[in-house]
Amino acid sequence: MDKTPTRKFYIKHIKAIIHAIVNYEDLDLLLGHITEGTAKRFGAKGCSVMLLDENENQLVHIKGYGISEEYLIKGKVLVGKECALYTGEPVYVEDMQNSPLIQYPEAAAKEGFHSMLSIPIKRQNFTIGVLRIYHGEVYAFHEEDIDSLCLMSEVLSMVIDLNGLKNFLDIIKMGFSDLPSRIIGENCKP
């Protein structure tokens, strides 16, 4: 492809997205809006957020847009060394039906996915998941759009981590609220 890709994200879009990310209170709703908005912005067939299950060394689908239930239950998505999760860099697959990076090429073909961009969702030096954008044809991303998607994913990782920490603290608070005050003392009661 000799044609220079058209840029889709500009600073005004990035500002609006980051503002939304840091102000949403419902993570599920946020991820739904991010996957839908990203797919629509890039004219993609679908978009998904997948997080790493460290115990099983696989990616777990958290939220998506434009992806069938059949595709989601195709099987475990094991993490390979070439995956954006391990490289920490965006990985573009031009032909999902013929790439050794794709575990389920038949499922991708049936879904109508031809190419995929996988953006790492990184927090400090650790990658916690990926944002994947699926197209029905070869798609050339503008380099600055890829940079913008990486920035968006880094901010998203902070919200995902904070949401996990909040859930953990809520569980601890529930546990403490059930303990008698003689065990924890009056000053420790939530």
KOLSEBA-906862 format. One record per residue: y, x, z of N, C-alpha, C in turn; residue in one letter. Coordinates in pm, whole numbers, padded with zeros to 5 digits, always signed. Layout:
# KOLSEBA-906862
YXZYXZYXZa/...
***
This chain:
# KOLSEBA-906862
-00118+00084+00000+00000+00000+00000+00124+00089+00000m/+00197+00087-00107+00316+00170-00121+00441+00103-00065d/+00437-00027-00053+00553-00102-00008+00580-00076+00141k/+00706-00049+00176+00742-00029+00315+00730-00161+00390t/+00661-00160+00504+00644-00285+00580+00778-00341+00627p/+00784-00473+00634+00903-00541+00682+00899-00546+00834t/+01009-00511+00895+01017-00513+01040+01027-00658+01088r/+00955-00692+01197+00952-00828+01250+01021-00839+01386k/+01022-00730+01464+01082-00729+01598+01211-00649+01595f/+01317-00709+01646+01443-00638+01662+01480-00643+01809y/+01584-00573+01849+01621-00563+01990+01643-00700+02053i/+01699-00795+01979+01720-00929+02034+01588-00997+02069k/+01484-00973+01988+01352-01029+02017+01290-00961+02139h/+01303-00830+02145+01247-00754+02257+01313-00797+02388i/+01446-00810+02387+01518-00853+02507+01468-00990+02554k/+01454-01083+02461+01409-01218+02497+01267-01216+02552a/+01179-01138+02490+01040-01131+02534+01030-01068+02672i/+01097-00956+02692+01090-00888+02821+01153-00975+02930i/+01261-01041+02898+01323-01133+02996+01223-01242+03036h/+01154-01298+02938+01056-01401+02967+00940-01346+03050a/+00892-01227+03015+00779-01168+03087+00811-01151+03234i/+00928-01097+03266+00959-01069+03407+01000-01195+03485v/+01027-01306+03415+01071-01426+03486+00967-01538+03492n/+00857-01526+03420+00753-01629+03426+00685-01623+03562y/+00648-01739+03613+00572-01744+03738+00426-01777+03712e/+00394-01832+03597+00258-01871+03562+00204-01773+03458d/+00115-01683+03500+00064-01579+03411-00012-01639+03293l/-00091-01744+03315-00167-01805+03206-00074-01861+03099d/+00032-01928+03142+00130-01982+03048+00201-01869+02974l/+00238-01763+03045+00302-01648+02983+00213-01588+02875l/+00086-01565+02907-00005-01505+02810-00024-01596+02690l/-00026-01726+02713-00035-01822+02603+00084-01811+02510g/+00202-01802+02568+00323-01790+02486+00329-01655+02413h/+00285-01549+02479+00286-01416+02415+00190-01413+02297i/+00067-01463+02316-00030-01458+02205+00013-01548+02089t/+00063-01667+02120+00108-01756+02013+00231-01699+01943e/+00328-01654+02020+00451-01599+01961+00426-01475+01878g/+00337-01388+01925+00305-01266+01850+00235-01300+01720t/+00138-01391+01726+00067-01430+01603+00164-01490+01501a/+00250-01577+01547+00345-01642+01455+00447-01542+01400k/+00497-01453+01484+00597-01356+01441+00543-01267+01328r/+00414-01231+01337+00354-01142+01238+00272-01215+01132f/+00278-01347+01132+00203-01425+01033+00053-01400+01043g/+00004-01378+01165-00136-01345+01187-00221-01470+01203a/-00350-01454+01181-00444-01565+01203-00467-01588+01351k/-00459-01480+01431-00485-01494+01573-00436-01376+01652g/-00432-01394+01784-00389-01289+01875-00459-01311+02007c/-00498-01203+02074-00565-01220+02203-00525-01110+02300s/-00537-01144+02429-00522-01047+02537-00660-01033+02600v/-00705-00909+02608-00835-00880+02668-00814-00774+02776m/-00878-00795+02892-00866-00700+03002-00999-00631+03027l/-00992-00510+03080-01111-00430+03104-01184-00475+03229l/-01313-00497+03215-01403-00515+03328-01467-00378+03349d/-01418-00304+03448-01463-00167+03470-01611-00160+03507e/-01662-00259+03579-01801-00257+03621-01897-00269+03502n/-01860-00348+03404-01945-00371+03287-01903-00289+03165e/-01790-00217+03175-01734-00139+03064-01720-00226+02938n/-01661-00342+02958-01639-00433+02846-01502-00499+02858q/-01457-00552+02746-01332-00626+02743-01362-00774+02764l/-01282-00837+02848-01298-00979+02878-01177-01054+02821v/-01206-01155+02741-01099-01234+02681-01028-01314+02789h/-00895-01299+02797-00816-01369+02897-00738-01485+02835i/-00677-01460+02721-00597-01564+02656-00589-01533+02507k/-00583-01636+02427-00573-01615+02283-00506-01730+02212g/-00478-01705+02087-00417-01806+02001-00480-01790+01862y/-00520-01902+01801-00574-01899+01665-00715-01844+01656g/-00787-01845+01768-00921-01789+01772-01017-01899+01818i/-01127-01917+01744-01221-02024+01778-01305-01988+01900s/-01356-02090+01964-01446-02072+02078-01572-01996+02034e/-01618-02025+01915-01737-01957+01862-01715-01805+01854e/-01596-01765+01810-01566-01621+01801-01558-01560+01941y/-01504-01633+02035-01489-01580+02171-01622-01558+02241l/-01723-01640+02207-01852-01628+02275-01954-01551+02190i/-01909-01474+02094-01998-01402+02003-02085-01298+02073k/-02042-01250+02188-02115-01148+02263-02020-01058+02338g/-02077-00969+02419-01996-00876+02496-01919-00783+02402k/-01794-00756+02438-01714-00659+02362-01714-00530+02444v/-01810-00445+02412-01823-00318+02483-01713-00222+02438l/-01673-00136+02527-01562-00046+02500-01615+00086+02446v/-01571+00123+02325-01609+00250+02263-01499+00353+02282g/-01533+00477+02257-01438+00588+02277-01321+00584+02180k/-01335+00515+02067-01226+00507+01969-01134+00389+01995e/-01168+00307+02092-01092+00187+02126-00954+00226+02180c/-00856+00140+02156-00720+00163+02208-00721+00175+02359a/-00823+00117+02421-00834+00124+02567-00852+00268+02613l/-00935+00344+02540-00960+00483+02578-00859+00581+02518y/-00816+00555+02396-00722+00649+02334-00583+00634+02394t/-00552+00514+02445-00418+00489+02498-00314+00475+02388g/-00360+00469+02265-00273+00458+02148-00314+00335+02066e/-00222+00279+01989-00258+00168+01902-00367+00210+01803p/-00458+00118+01776-00565+00143+01679-00562+00031+01576v/-00550+00070+01449-00549-00027+01341-00681-00019+01265y/-00743-00134+01245-00866-00143+01167-00832-00222+01042v/-00836-00155+00927-00796-00217+00801-00902-00314+00749e/-01029-00283+00770-01137-00365+00716-01241-00389+00826d/-01229-00501+00894-01315-00531+01008-01462-00551+00968m/-01487-00587+00844-01625-00608+00801-01700-00476+00775q/-01627-00367+00754-01691-00240+00719-01655-00125+00811n/-01594-00152+00923-01554-00046+01015-01659-00028+01126s/-01694+00097+01156-01788+00121+01266-01727+00088+01404p/-01596+00065+01409-01530+00030+01535-01553-00116+01574l/-01596-00196+01481-01612-00340+01505-01758-00372+01537i/-01781-00433+01653-01917-00465+01697-01976-00588+01627q/-01892-00682+01590-01939-00807+01533-01870-00835+01399y/-01900-00756+01295-01831-00774+01167-01860-00910+01101p/-01980-00962+01121-02013-01092+01062-01929-01203+01126e/-01912-01195+01257-01831-01295+01328-01685-01287+01282a/-01635-01164+01262-01498-01147+01214-01482-01208+01074a/-01581-01185+00988-01575-01241+00852-01578-01394+00856a/-01664-01449+00940-01674-01595+00952-01543-01655+01004k/-01476-01580+01093-01349-01626+01150-01233-01608+01051e/-01257-01530+00945-01153-01503+00847-01063-01386+00884g/-01109-01301+00977-01033-01184+01018-01071-01065+00930f/-00972-01005+00870-00996-00889+00784-00946-00760+00848h/-00828-00765+00908-00771-00645+00972-00727-00678+01114s/-00714-00572+01195-00678-00593+01335-00597-00475+01386m/-00494-00506+01463-00419-00404+01535-00447-00425+01683l/-00488-00318+01749-00518-00325+01892-00417-00237+01965s/-00339-00299+02054-00234-00231+02130-00282-00217+02275i/-00280-00095+02330-00322-00080+02470-00222-00144+02565p/-00274-00207+02670-00191-00259+02777-00204-00156+02889i/-00100-00072+02903-00107+00043+02993-00017+00026+03114k/-00069+00075+03227+00008+00081+03351-00002+00224+03400r/+00110+00295+03396+00116+00437+03427+00020+00511+03334q/-00080+00578+03384-00172+00652+03297-00305+00581+03278n/-00311+00454+03313-00436+00380+03305-00419+00260+03213f/-00513+00242+03123-00510+00128+03032-00596+00017+03090t/-00535-00100+03111-00606-00211+03176-00658-00315+03077i/-00617-00304+02951-00661-00401+02852-00599-00374+02717g/-00612-00472+02628-00556-00460+02493-00498-00593+02448v/-00398-00582+02363-00343-00696+02290-00390-00676+02146l/-00461-00774+02093-00513-00763+01957-00450-00867+01866r/-00412-00821+01747-00352-00908+01646-00444-00906+01524i/-00491-01024+01483-00587-01037+01373-00521-01099+01250y/-00544-01035+01134-00493-01087+01007-00608-01120+00913h/-00582-01210+00821-00681-01247+00720-00682-01156+00600g/-00593-01057+00599-00585-00960+00490-00537-00828+00548e/-00531-00727+00464-00475-00598+00507-00328-00624+00538v/-00281-00574+00650-00143-00598+00691-00081-00466+00732y/+00034-00437+00676+00105-00312+00710+00211-00342+00814a/+00193-00285+00933+00291-00302+01041+00400-00195+01028f/+00522-00236+01054+00633-00141+01060+00615-00056+01186h/+00640+00072+01177+00621+00163+01290+00702+00119+01413e/+00822+00069+01391+00905+00025+01505+00851-00103+01567e/+00782-00187+01489+00718-00305+01545+00603-00263+01636d/+00528-00162+01595+00418-00112+01678+00475-00055+01808i/+00585+00019+01800+00650+00070+01921+00696-00044+02012d/+00751-00149+01951+00798-00265+02028+00681-00337+02096s/+00569-00350+02025+00451-00412+02084+00397-00329+02200l/+00404-00197+02187+00360-00108+02296+00449-00127+02419c/+00579-00135+02397+00673-00157+02507+00647-00292+02574l/+00630-00395+02493+00601-00528+02547+00472-00524+02630m/+00371-00455+02583+00243-00447+02654+00255-00371+02786s/+00340-00269+02790+00361-00196+02916+00427-00285+03021e/+00526-00362+02980+00591-00455+03073+00491-00562+03116v/+00412-00610+03022+00309-00709+03053+00210-00655+03156l/+00175-00528+03147+00079-00469+03241+00131-00476+03384s/+00262-00457+03402+00319-00466+03537+00303-00607+03593m/+00327-00708+03509+00316-00846+03553+00170-00879+03586v/+00077-00830+03504-00066-00854+03531-00106-00790+03663i/-00063-00666+03685-00093-00597+03812-00032-00670+03931d/+00094-00710+03919+00161-00780+04029+00093-00914+04057l/+00050-00982+03953-00019-01110+03971-00151-01088+04045n/-00223-00983+04011-00347-00951+04081-00322-00918+04226g/-00216-00841+04253-00180-00806+04391-00140-00931+04469l/-00063-01019+04406-00021-01144+04471-00143-01228+04507k/-00238-01240+04415-00359-01317+04443-00437-01256+04559n/-00445-01124+04562-00515-01053+04670-00446-01081+04804f/-00314-01070+04807-00239-01094+04931-00251-01240+04977l/-00253-01333+04883-00271-01474+04918-00407-01496+04986d/-00509-01429+04936-00643-01441+04997-00641-01384+05139i/-00576-01270+05156-00566-01210+05290-00490-01302+05385i/-00379-01360+05338-00301-01452+05421-00385-01573+05463k/-00465-01625+05370-00551-01738+05405-00650-01698+05512m/-00705-01579+05499-00799-01530+05599-00734-01515+05735g/-00613-01459+05737-00541-01441+05863-00505-01574+05927f/-00469-01672+05846-00426-01800+05902-00540-01873+05973s/-00664-01839+05939-00779-01901+06003-00822-01831+06132d/-00770-01710+06158-00808-01635+06277-00731-01686+06400l/-00796-01687+06514-00724-01726+06637-00617-01623+06671p/-00506-01669+06723-00394-01580+06754-00432-01475+06858s/-00529-01502+06945-00569-01403+07046-00630-01279+06980r/-00681-01292+06854-00741-01179+06785-00635-01097+06711i/-00543-01165+06647-00444-01092+06567-00309-01078+06633i/-00285-01150+06740-00155-01142+06807-00057-01234+06740g/+00035-01286+06817+00134-01382+06766+00225-01321+06659e/+00257-01193+06667+00350-01129+06572+00289-01109+06434n/+00159-01117+06422+00093-01094+06293+00064-01222+06218c/+00085-01336+06278+00056-01463+06216+00151-01486+06096k/+00098-01521+05978+00186-01543+05861+00276-01663+05877p/
***
